[in-house]
């Protein structure tokens, strides 16, 4: 090869070939619930199903979360969990979920920046129904509390002092537990009352429509009864000629 001579001060263009290695993100296995405490609310699905739990004391609740994730593995969800006491600032600012509301489940649509928060007993049956309601549109959603984007997430907090925050939290006595139970019962009762009111209104509307339809049918029947009936003409008897025998 011939070497190209360059004069001092000439611009030399060097082509650098960079090999980019793309690491494909492995899809989560059915039933997996990712630990989001060091990464924030990020998931593979169209909807982030985030279980907000009560720190280290939430092994039983995490088992329920995994049961829900396994049952809904075919849906458009990415499942993960957050320590609701450690990241209370984030969960309250984004989803209006403070430590008094854990354990719970939040369904967050990343593209639309909207969410729905579950209210009720933390059991697999009701949680699955909640997620299906979000997808079908039966469960209403709302904009993020923080506006158009999620609030800042302290990814270092978990490694720094997340466990300390959870472990140092005082254990609630029986009275506090009773108050929380009463509050939950009140919330559930309110939701049941709303549902009953809607059902009663629907039944009343159906009854009104049925009554109107019956009235119209009766009116049509009355019109038909009042209409004059055509009299039948009597048949003329044939006359036969008499003949002498």
KOLVEXDO-17430 format. One record per residue (C-alpha): residue number from 1; residue in one letter; x, y, z. Coordinates in Angstrom, 3 decimals. Layout:
# KOLVEXDO-17430
NUM / A / X / Y / Z $
...
END
This chain:
# KOLVEXDO-17430
1 / X / 0.000 / 0.000 / 0.000 $
2 / X / 1.053 / 3.556 / -0.701 $
3 / X / 1.236 / 5.879 / 2.229 $
4 / X / -0.446 / 9.211 / 1.902 $
5 / X / 1.737 / 12.107 / 2.899 $
6 / X / 0.159 / 14.888 / 4.833 $
7 / X / 1.445 / 18.369 / 5.239 $
8 / X / 1.780 / 19.808 / 8.728 $
9 / X / -1.491 / 21.230 / 9.944 $
10 / X / -3.614 / 19.194 / 7.535 $
11 / X / -6.809 / 17.689 / 8.892 $
12 / X / -6.640 / 13.927 / 9.189 $
13 / X / -9.946 / 12.109 / 9.328 $
14 / X / -9.782 / 8.847 / 11.164 $
15 / X / -12.645 / 6.446 / 10.825 $
16 / X / -13.415 / 4.651 / 14.015 $
17 / X / -15.653 / 1.630 / 13.860 $
18 / X / -17.530 / 1.076 / 17.101 $
19 / X / -19.237 / -2.199 / 17.706 $
20 / X / -22.455 / -1.743 / 19.644 $
21 / X / -23.520 / -4.729 / 21.624 $
22 / X / -27.238 / -4.756 / 22.331 $
23 / X / -28.213 / -6.732 / 25.363 $
24 / X / -31.740 / -7.992 / 25.004 $
25 / X / -33.744 / -7.619 / 28.206 $
26 / X / -35.050 / -10.954 / 29.337 $
27 / X / -38.758 / -11.156 / 29.783 $
28 / X / -39.927 / -11.838 / 33.280 $
29 / X / -41.139 / -15.339 / 34.000 $
30 / X / -44.817 / -15.861 / 34.864 $
31 / X / -45.322 / -15.077 / 38.531 $
32 / X / -42.220 / -12.875 / 38.860 $
33 / X / -42.625 / -9.644 / 40.818 $
34 / X / -39.594 / -7.426 / 40.295 $
35 / X / -37.945 / -5.564 / 43.160 $
36 / X / -38.271 / -1.892 / 42.153 $
37 / X / -36.703 / -0.415 / 45.279 $
38 / X / -33.420 / 0.426 / 43.541 $
39 / X / -34.718 / 1.205 / 40.025 $
40 / X / -38.035 / 2.988 / 40.484 $
41 / X / -41.306 / 2.350 / 38.686 $
42 / X / -40.134 / 0.702 / 35.470 $
43 / X / -41.643 / -2.370 / 33.835 $
44 / X / -41.845 / -4.224 / 30.522 $
45 / X / -45.629 / -4.155 / 30.148 $
46 / X / -47.948 / -1.406 / 28.970 $
47 / X / -49.261 / -1.183 / 32.527 $
48 / X / -46.987 / -1.235 / 35.563 $
49 / X / -48.735 / -3.195 / 38.294 $
50 / X / -46.889 / -1.957 / 41.386 $
51 / X / -47.552 / -3.663 / 44.709 $
52 / X / -46.776 / -1.134 / 47.458 $
53 / X / -45.989 / -3.237 / 50.506 $
54 / X / -45.006 / -2.838 / 54.136 $
55 / X / -41.253 / -3.429 / 53.929 $
56 / X / -39.581 / -6.549 / 55.393 $
57 / X / -42.761 / -7.598 / 57.175 $
58 / X / -44.554 / -8.133 / 53.860 $
59 / X / -43.540 / -11.710 / 52.964 $
60 / X / -47.143 / -12.893 / 53.119 $
61 / X / -48.305 / -9.958 / 51.002 $
62 / X / -45.504 / -10.596 / 48.509 $
63 / X / -46.748 / -14.178 / 48.165 $
64 / X / -50.205 / -12.795 / 47.319 $
65 / X / -48.590 / -10.452 / 44.775 $
66 / X / -46.824 / -13.372 / 43.088 $
67 / X / -50.084 / -15.324 / 42.969 $
68 / X / -51.753 / -12.403 / 41.175 $
69 / X / -48.794 / -12.008 / 38.800 $
70 / X / -48.934 / -15.695 / 37.883 $
71 / X / -52.696 / -15.609 / 37.280 $
72 / X / -52.480 / -12.476 / 35.112 $
73 / X / -49.292 / -13.434 / 33.259 $
74 / X / -51.078 / -13.218 / 29.903 $
75 / X / -52.167 / -9.610 / 30.451 $
76 / X / -50.443 / -6.353 / 29.431 $
77 / X / -48.756 / -5.972 / 32.822 $
78 / X / -45.288 / -5.707 / 34.220 $
79 / X / -45.270 / -6.604 / 37.916 $
80 / X / -43.078 / -5.092 / 40.607 $
81 / X / -43.103 / -4.087 / 44.271 $
82 / X / -42.016 / -1.127 / 46.361 $
83 / X / -41.420 / -0.671 / 50.062 $
84 / X / -44.275 / 1.705 / 50.897 $
85 / X / -42.698 / 2.949 / 54.120 $
86 / X / -39.246 / 3.507 / 52.711 $
87 / X / -40.442 / 5.225 / 49.518 $
88 / X / -43.483 / 6.908 / 51.038 $
89 / X / -42.462 / 10.307 / 49.644 $
90 / X / -42.459 / 8.915 / 46.113 $
91 / X / -45.640 / 6.829 / 46.383 $
92 / X / -47.555 / 9.693 / 48.009 $
93 / X / -46.396 / 12.280 / 45.473 $
94 / X / -47.126 / 10.025 / 42.486 $
95 / X / -50.120 / 7.906 / 43.507 $
96 / X / -51.425 / 9.434 / 46.768 $
97 / X / -50.474 / 6.235 / 48.611 $
98 / X / -49.058 / 6.957 / 52.073 $
99 / X / -47.913 / 4.323 / 54.610 $
100 / X / -51.387 / 4.117 / 56.156 $
101 / X / -52.734 / 2.672 / 52.879 $
102 / X / -50.274 / -0.203 / 52.444 $
103 / X / -50.400 / -2.933 / 51.341 $
104 / X / -52.074 / -1.958 / 48.107 $
105 / X / -51.736 / -2.150 / 44.337 $
106 / X / -51.323 / 0.640 / 41.801 $
107 / X / -51.871 / 0.170 / 38.056 $
108 / X / -49.835 / 2.800 / 36.190 $
109 / X / -50.160 / 3.327 / 32.410 $
110 / X / -46.776 / 4.649 / 31.317 $
111 / X / -47.849 / 6.091 / 27.962 $
112 / X / -50.966 / 7.856 / 29.230 $
113 / X / -49.399 / 8.947 / 32.543 $
114 / X / -52.510 / 7.826 / 34.417 $
115 / X / -53.053 / 5.432 / 37.304 $
116 / X / -55.639 / 3.681 / 39.435 $
117 / X / -55.092 / 2.729 / 43.082 $
118 / X / -56.782 / -0.302 / 44.617 $
119 / X / -58.944 / 0.163 / 47.722 $
120 / X / -60.010 / -2.900 / 49.676 $
121 / X / -58.733 / -6.069 / 51.311 $
122 / X / -55.385 / -7.300 / 50.004 $
123 / X / -56.362 / -10.686 / 48.571 $
124 / X / -55.641 / -12.296 / 45.219 $
125 / X / -59.258 / -12.521 / 44.039 $
126 / X / -60.056 / -8.825 / 44.495 $
127 / X / -56.668 / -7.692 / 43.183 $
128 / X / -57.120 / -9.701 / 39.974 $
129 / X / -60.600 / -8.231 / 39.528 $
130 / X / -59.145 / -4.752 / 40.005 $
131 / X / -56.516 / -5.249 / 37.274 $
132 / X / -59.084 / -6.636 / 34.832 $
133 / X / -61.307 / -3.654 / 35.571 $
134 / X / -58.463 / -1.277 / 34.683 $
135 / X / -57.833 / -3.005 / 31.349 $
136 / X / -61.538 / -3.205 / 30.440 $
137 / X / -62.198 / 0.408 / 31.424 $
138 / X / -64.608 / -0.448 / 34.254 $
139 / X / -62.159 / 0.945 / 36.812 $
140 / X / -61.580 / 4.687 / 36.275 $
141 / X / -58.061 / 6.111 / 36.187 $
142 / X / -56.700 / 9.522 / 37.104 $
143 / X / -53.686 / 11.688 / 36.231 $
144 / X / -50.490 / 11.389 / 38.226 $
145 / X / -50.493 / 13.458 / 41.403 $
146 / X / -47.104 / 14.791 / 40.348 $
147 / X / -48.326 / 16.118 / 36.989 $
148 / X / -47.037 / 14.952 / 33.607 $
149 / X / -44.194 / 12.811 / 34.942 $
150 / X / -43.307 / 10.619 / 37.898 $
151 / X / -41.594 / 12.453 / 40.767 $
152 / X / -37.855 / 11.935 / 41.362 $
153 / X / -37.017 / 8.514 / 42.743 $
154 / X / -34.172 / 8.047 / 45.231 $
155 / X / -32.599 / 4.840 / 43.941 $
156 / X / -29.886 / 4.944 / 46.621 $
157 / X / -32.319 / 5.138 / 49.507 $
158 / X / -32.934 / 1.388 / 49.592 $
159 / X / -29.260 / 0.484 / 49.985 $
160 / X / -28.603 / 3.428 / 52.301 $
161 / X / -31.374 / 3.302 / 54.871 $
162 / X / -34.474 / 1.555 / 53.511 $
163 / X / -34.222 / -1.429 / 55.844 $
164 / X / -33.582 / 0.849 / 58.806 $
165 / X / -36.664 / 2.896 / 58.005 $
166 / X / -38.824 / -0.230 / 57.877 $
167 / X / -37.344 / -1.951 / 60.925 $
168 / X / -37.371 / 1.121 / 63.130 $
169 / X / -41.040 / 1.787 / 62.396 $
170 / X / -42.970 / 1.190 / 65.654 $
171 / X / -45.294 / -1.777 / 65.696 $
172 / X / -48.921 / -0.677 / 65.849 $
173 / X / -50.801 / -1.714 / 68.974 $
174 / X / -54.194 / -3.378 / 68.999 $
175 / X / -56.038 / -0.069 / 69.239 $
176 / X / -54.361 / 1.308 / 66.130 $
177 / X / -55.102 / -1.928 / 64.309 $
178 / X / -58.746 / -1.661 / 65.295 $
179 / X / -58.895 / 1.916 / 64.037 $
180 / X / -57.333 / 0.902 / 60.720 $
181 / X / -59.814 / -1.966 / 60.462 $
182 / X / -62.735 / 0.351 / 61.168 $
183 / X / -61.479 / 2.807 / 58.580 $
184 / X / -61.142 / 0.070 / 55.976 $
185 / X / -64.622 / -1.215 / 56.808 $
186 / X / -65.988 / 2.307 / 56.416 $
187 / X / -64.335 / 2.710 / 53.012 $
188 / X / -65.673 / -0.643 / 51.816 $
189 / X / -69.137 / 0.229 / 53.124 $
190 / X / -69.066 / 3.512 / 51.210 $
191 / X / -68.084 / 1.728 / 48.003 $
192 / X / -70.876 / -0.823 / 48.539 $
193 / X / -73.385 / 1.988 / 49.146 $
194 / X / -72.340 / 3.710 / 45.928 $
195 / X / -72.702 / 0.462 / 43.986 $
196 / X / -76.143 / -0.164 / 45.529 $
197 / X / -77.274 / 3.353 / 44.624 $
198 / X / -76.185 / 2.821 / 41.015 $
199 / X / -77.937 / -0.569 / 40.889 $
200 / X / -81.120 / 0.864 / 42.398 $
201 / X / -81.113 / 3.700 / 39.889 $
202 / X / -80.673 / 1.242 / 37.024 $
203 / X / -83.548 / -0.918 / 38.326 $
204 / X / -85.816 / 2.125 / 38.681 $
205 / X / -85.011 / 3.239 / 35.140 $
206 / X / -85.750 / -0.254 / 33.801 $
207 / X / -89.047 / -0.321 / 35.690 $
208 / X / -90.007 / 3.062 / 34.231 $
209 / X / -89.179 / 1.965 / 30.683 $
210 / X / -91.125 / -1.282 / 31.137 $
211 / X / -94.131 / 0.686 / 32.413 $
212 / X / -93.997 / 3.039 / 29.424 $
213 / X / -93.797 / 0.101 / 27.026 $
214 / X / -96.786 / -1.584 / 28.718 $
215 / X / -98.778 / 1.652 / 28.510 $
216 / X / -98.068 / 1.938 / 24.795 $
217 / X / -99.165 / -1.651 / 24.208 $
218 / X / -102.394 / -1.043 / 26.156 $
219 / X / -103.058 / 2.114 / 24.176 $
220 / X / -102.638 / 0.262 / 20.896 $
221 / X / -104.984 / -2.484 / 22.115 $
222 / X / -107.618 / 0.085 / 23.115 $
223 / X / -107.455 / 1.719 / 19.687 $
224 / X / -107.988 / -1.611 / 17.986 $
225 / X / -111.013 / -2.407 / 20.213 $
226 / X / -112.650 / 0.974 / 19.502 $
227 / X / -112.269 / 0.698 / 15.748 $
228 / X / -115.700 / -0.058 / 14.088 $
229 / X / -115.990 / -3.576 / 12.796 $
230 / X / -117.245 / -4.140 / 9.285 $
231 / X / -120.680 / -5.776 / 9.210 $
232 / X / -120.958 / -8.880 / 7.161 $
233 / X / -123.558 / -8.738 / 4.407 $
234 / X / -126.222 / -11.503 / 4.682 $
235 / X / -126.086 / -14.037 / 1.964 $
236 / X / -129.004 / -13.923 / -0.453 $
237 / X / -130.994 / -17.130 / -0.738 $
238 / X / -131.410 / -18.477 / -4.213 $
239 / X / -135.012 / -18.566 / -5.495 $
240 / X / -136.145 / -21.701 / -7.261 $
241 / X / -138.935 / -21.589 / -9.957 $
242 / X / -142.042 / -23.664 / -9.097 $
243 / X / -143.324 / -26.057 / -11.760 $
244 / X / -146.601 / -27.979 / -11.987 $
245 / X / -146.328 / -31.692 / -11.797 $
END
